[in-house]
Amino acid sequence: MTLTELLALLDAGETITGGSPGHAVMHDTSQEALRIAGELNTGYHEPAEVRELLARLTGKPVDETVTLFPPFTADFGKNMTLGKRVFINSGCRFQDQGGITIGDDCLIGHNAVIATLQHDIDPRRRSDLIPSPVVIGRNVWLGANVTVLPGVAIGDDAVIGAGSIVTKNIPAGTIAVGSPARVVRTIDE
């Protein structure tokens, strides 16, 4: 199985069975991501070098307006898309096998975690991986230590308060806080 074939399965939401050829390609790709993240997180790099390493990690161009403050880890790398003028603060961890899309003008706070994989509940199938994408709209602000779980969409202009765990979709133009995150008001209130 090739990486392109694996990405097609992941993007279709297909379960990747533990020990399967797809699982092996996922593991190999993760090893590459760990090598690139290790390089990114070792020593100081000029902003252009950081974007170059991020482009190697994602396998696609990264806009010159993207800013990333290491350390940063992604345990796959090849299934994330970053918009323009995105800022990712230090300590963030992205599990992007299921797909992460971050819209233009987003702010991602310190130590944010974005997860896109779940394991099967059945103990006999626990090594199976179930992908679900995370889509973060335009101009979203994730506060420090926010965790976004698989399958969540966060609407444009939303704010997620520090320390929140986002377990379900958040509408555009709202502020959500807590564990699980719940909408407390709209931005225009």
Secondary structure as the mmCIF struct_conf table of DSSP 4:
data_model
#
loop_
_struct_conf.conf_type_id
_struct_conf.id
_struct_conf.beg_label_comp_id
_struct_conf.beg_label_asym_id
_struct_conf.beg_label_seq_id
_struct_conf.end_label_comp_id
_struct_conf.end_label_asym_id
_struct_conf.end_label_seq_id
HELX_RH_AL_P HELX_RH_AL_P1 LEU A 3 ASP A 11
TURN_TY1_P TURN_TY1_P1 ALA A 12 GLY A 13
STRN STRN1 ILE A 16 ILE A 16
TURN_TY1_P TURN_TY1_P2 GLY A 18 GLY A 19
BEND BEND1 SER A 20 SER A 20
HELX_RH_AL_P HELX_RH_AL_P2 PRO A 21 LEU A 40
TURN_TY1_P TURN_TY1_P3 ASN A 41 ASN A 41
BEND BEND2 THR A 42 GLY A 43
HELX_RH_AL_P HELX_RH_AL_P3 PRO A 47 THR A 58
TURN_TY1_P TURN_TY1_P4 GLY A 59 GLY A 59
BEND BEND3 LYS A 60 LYS A 60
TURN_TY1_P TURN_TY1_P5 GLU A 64 THR A 65
STRN STRN2 THR A 67 LEU A 68
BEND BEND4 PRO A 70 PRO A 70
STRN STRN3 PHE A 72 ALA A 74
BEND BEND5 ASP A 75 PHE A 76
TURN_TY1_P TURN_TY1_P6 LYS A 78 ASN A 79
STRN STRN4 MET A 80 LEU A 82
TURN_TY1_P TURN_TY1_P7 LYS A 84 ARG A 85
STRN STRN5 PHE A 87 ILE A 88
TURN_TY1_P TURN_TY1_P8 SER A 90 GLY A 91
STRN STRN6 CYS A 92 GLN A 95
TURN_TY1_P TURN_TY1_P9 GLN A 97 GLY A 98
STRN STRN7 ILE A 100 ILE A 102
TURN_TY1_P TURN_TY1_P10 ASP A 104 ASP A 105
STRN STRN8 LEU A 107 ILE A 108
TURN_TY1_P TURN_TY1_P11 HIS A 110 ASN A 111
STRN STRN9 VAL A 113 ALA A 115
STRN STRN10 LEU A 117 HIS A 119
BEND BEND6 ILE A 121 ASP A 122
HELX_RH_3T_P HELX_RH_3T_P1 PRO A 123 ARG A 125
TURN_TY1_P TURN_TY1_P12 ARG A 126 SER A 127
STRN STRN11 LEU A 129 PRO A 131
STRN STRN12 VAL A 134 ILE A 136
TURN_TY1_P TURN_TY1_P13 ARG A 138 ASN A 139
STRN STRN13 TRP A 141 LEU A 142
TURN_TY1_P TURN_TY1_P14 ALA A 144 ASN A 145
STRN STRN14 THR A 147 VAL A 148
TURN_TY1_P TURN_TY1_P15 PRO A 150 GLY A 151
STRN STRN15 ALA A 153 ILE A 154
TURN_TY1_P TURN_TY1_P16 ASP A 156 ASP A 157
STRN STRN16 VAL A 159 ILE A 160
TURN_TY1_P TURN_TY1_P17 ALA A 162 GLY A 163
STRN STRN17 ILE A 165 VAL A 166
BEND BEND7 LYS A 168 LYS A 168
STRN STRN18 ILE A 170 ILE A 170
TURN_TY1_P TURN_TY1_P18 ALA A 172 GLY A 173
STRN STRN19 THR A 174 VAL A 177
TURN_TY1_P TURN_TY1_P19 GLY A 178 ALA A 181
STRN STRN20 ARG A 182 THR A 186
TURN_TY1_P TURN_TY1_P20 ILE A 187 ASP A 188
#
